Amino acid sequence: MCSGELTVTRLHCRHCDTTLEGRFETTRFARLTPEQLDFVAVFLKSRGNIKEVERELSISYPTVRARLDSVLAALGFQVDRSGAEEENRIKQARRKELLDRLNRGEITAEEAVAALKSL
C-alpha cells in the first residue's frame, strides 16, 4: 500500500445492517497512528500536564515533547523544534555533569540514577 491519503467510501451499521456509500470526509485525527492516539488520550486525560504524562507513560520530558511534536506534525501543524533542540542540549549537559560527578565519586550510583530519571 502506498502512503497516499485514504478516502472513506462506505459506512456500515452492524446493528441494523444499514450501509451508506459515497465520499465521506475524515478528521485530522484519522491520520494518527494507534500509538499517537493513545498518547493524545493520556495527554487529554492529564489536561496537558506534562509531568502527569511522564508519570503515566513512564517516559522522560524530552520523550513527551517528541511525541507531542510528532502528533502536532501528523495533524498538519508546524512544529518549532528550535526550543526542543535547546532543551535537549541543556539536558545532555546535565547528564554529562551527573556522570562526571559519579565518576569523581561525588555522588553514589543510586543518586545518579535518581537524578537522571528526574531530567
PyMOL commands that set and color helices and strands:
alter all, ss='L'
color gray80, all
select helices_A, chain A and resi 28-31+34-45+50-57+61-74+82-103+109-118
alter helices_A, ss='H'
color red, helices_A
select strands_A, chain A and resi 8-12+19-24
alter strands_A, ss='S'
color yellow, strands_A
deselect
rebuild
show_as cartoon
